[in-house]
Amino acid sequence: IGQDFIIQRVQRVIDGRILCIDVSWFGSKFRVINVYCPVELQERVAVLRELQPPLLCSKEVILGGDFNCLVNKKDKQTTSTVRLDSSSEILQNIIKDFRLRDAYRSKNPILPGYTWSNGRTHSRIDFLLTSMGLQVVDAGTTPVFFSDHHKIECSVTLKDIIQKGRGSWKLNISLLQDEKVVSEFRVNSTIGSP
């Protein structure tokens, strides 16, 4: 990629579950977060809760991986009743609170886009989510020979450069009670890259 692409920081938030990489490309800053959520509900909920601190940044975000939960009931085709669990609710709130866009769904509003199947049940449990400063140009899914999951492919461009400066800023003060958020803020502000 050349000298214009610089990896600034790599952080294993949860070893084997959440990897966070800060990069710079032609002066634009990005945070790429890869997620592999457990199948077991309580473990999945714990991993999803650990996603919030790394999302607190001023960079464009690309968040993707195997979330092992649905965002919408329509993301699953099965003969039984589809129910959303508490991990789905947490993921929906992350998408809403951090203003993330579902890259696949933004370009394929009607196609199901299932990313996993066991032959009887088809689910969309893998997602590629982007911050609003990134324009999704194209997105799709493709089966791969080495996994029972399809890969998600996405092309993005930067929207117009947003000038950041003085303005309104709100803080949910309950976050100040969350030790993980406070710790992450201290680490990021110390190195000058929140």
C-alpha positions in Angstrom: 0.0 0.0 0.0 3.0 2.3 0.5 4.0 5.0 2.8 0.6 6.7 2.6 -1.0 3.9 4.7 0.3 3.9 8.3 -0.8 1.6 11.1 -0.7 3.8 14.1 -1.9 1.5 16.9 -3.1 -2.1 17.3 -5.0 -3.0 20.4 -6.4 -6.5 21.4 -9.4 -5.4 23.4 -10.4 -9.0 24.1 -7.9 -11.5 22.8 -9.4 -13.5 20.0 -12.7 -11.5 20.2 -12.1 -7.8 19.5 -9.2 -6.3 17.6 -8.9 -2.6 17.2 -6.5 -1.0 14.6 -6.0 2.7 14.1 -4.7 3.6 10.7 -3.9 6.7 8.7 -4.3 6.8 4.9 -3.4 10.0 3.0 -3.9 11.9 6.3 -7.4 10.6 7.0 -7.7 8.6 10.2 -9.7 5.4 10.5 -10.4 2.9 13.3 -11.0 -0.6 12.1 -12.5 -3.0 14.6 -12.9 -6.7 14.0 -15.3 -8.7 16.2 -15.9 -12.4 16.7 -18.7 -12.8 19.2 -19.3 -16.1 21.1 -22.3 -18.3 20.3 -23.3 -18.4 24.0 -25.6 -15.5 24.9 -24.1 -14.2 28.1 -20.5 -14.3 26.7 -21.8 -12.5 23.5 -23.4 -9.8 25.6 -20.1 -9.3 27.5 -18.2 -9.0 24.3 -20.7 -6.5 22.8 -20.5 -4.3 25.9 -16.7 -4.2 25.5 -17.2 -2.7 22.0 -18.5 0.7 23.2 -15.2 2.2 24.5 -13.2 1.6 21.3 -16.1 3.3 19.3 -15.5 6.5 21.3 -13.2 8.2 18.9 -13.0 11.0 16.4 -12.0 8.7 13.5 -14.0 7.2 10.7 -15.0 3.7 11.9 -15.3 0.4 10.1 -16.7 -2.3 12.4 -17.1 -5.8 11.1 -17.1 -9.4 11.9 -19.2 -12.4 13.2 -21.6 -11.0 15.7 -23.5 -14.3 16.1 -26.8 -12.4 16.6 -29.4 -10.7 14.4 -30.2 -7.0 14.1 -33.6 -7.6 12.6 -36.0 -10.6 12.6 -36.0 -10.5 8.8 -32.3 -11.5 9.0 -33.2 -15.1 9.7 -35.1 -17.7 7.6 -36.3 -20.7 9.6 -39.3 -22.9 10.2 -39.5 -21.8 13.9 -40.4 -18.4 15.3 -37.6 -15.8 15.1 -36.9 -13.9 18.3 -34.3 -11.3 19.0 -32.4 -11.7 22.2 -30.6 -9.2 24.5 -27.4 -9.3 22.4 -29.5 -8.1 19.4 -30.8 -5.2 21.4 -27.3 -4.2 22.5 -26.1 -4.4 18.8 -29.0 -2.3 17.7 -28.2 0.3 20.3 -24.5 0.3 19.3 -25.6 1.0 15.7 -28.0 3.7 16.7 -25.8 5.4 19.4 -22.7 5.5 17.3 -24.5 6.3 14.1 -23.2 3.3 12.2 -24.5 2.2 8.8 -25.0 -1.4 7.8 -23.0 -1.4 4.6 -24.7 -4.4 3.0 -28.2 -3.3 3.8 -27.6 0.2 2.6 -26.9 -1.1 -0.9 -29.2 -4.2 -0.8 -32.4 -3.2 1.0 -34.4 -6.1 -0.3 -32.0 -9.0 -0.7 -31.7 -11.1 2.4 -27.9 -11.3 2.4 -27.6 -14.3 4.6 -24.1 -14.9 5.8 -24.5 -18.3 7.5 -26.5 -21.4 6.9 -26.7 -25.0 8.2 -29.0 -26.0 5.3 -32.3 -25.5 7.1 -31.7 -22.2 8.8 -30.3 -19.1 7.0 -29.1 -16.1 9.0 -27.4 -12.8 8.6 -25.2 -12.7 11.6 -22.0 -11.1 10.0 -22.0 -7.4 9.5 -19.8 -4.6 8.2 -20.8 -1.3 9.8 -19.4 2.1 8.9 -19.5 5.5 10.4 -21.5 8.2 8.5 -18.4 9.9 7.2 -17.8 7.0 4.8 -19.9 6.6 1.7 -20.8 3.0 0.8 -20.3 2.6 -2.9 -21.0 -1.1 -3.2 -21.5 -4.1 -0.9 -22.2 -7.8 -1.3 -21.7 -11.3 0.1 -19.8 -14.1 -1.4 -19.4 -17.7 -0.3 -15.9 -18.9 0.5 -14.6 -22.5 0.5 -13.0 -22.4 3.9 -15.9 -21.3 6.0 -19.6 -21.9 6.6 -19.9 -18.1 6.6 -20.0 -15.9 3.5 -17.6 -13.0 3.4 -18.9 -9.4 3.1 -17.3 -7.2 0.5 -17.7 -3.5 0.6 -16.2 -0.5 -1.2 -16.3 2.9 0.5 -15.1 6.4 -0.2 -14.8 9.4 2.1 -17.6 11.8 2.1 -16.7 15.5 2.0 -14.1 16.3 4.7 -15.9 17.4 7.8 -14.3 20.3 9.5 -14.3 19.7 13.3 -14.1 22.6 15.6 -15.8 24.4 18.4 -19.4 23.5 18.9 -21.8 21.7 21.1 -20.7 18.6 22.9 -22.8 16.3 25.1 -21.7 13.6 27.5 -23.8 10.9 29.0 -22.5 11.4 32.5 -23.3 7.8 33.4 -20.3 6.9 31.2 -18.1 8.4 33.9 -19.1 5.6 36.2 -18.0 3.0 33.6 -14.3 2.1 34.5 -13.7 0.7 31.0 -14.8 3.9 29.3 -12.8 6.1 31.7 -9.7 3.9 31.2 -10.0 3.9 27.4 -10.5 7.7 27.4 -7.4 8.2 29.5 -5.3 5.9 27.2 -6.5 7.7 24.1 -6.2 11.2 25.4 -2.6 10.5 26.7 -1.4 9.6 23.2 -3.3 12.5 21.6 -5.5 10.4 19.4 -9.0 10.1 20.9 
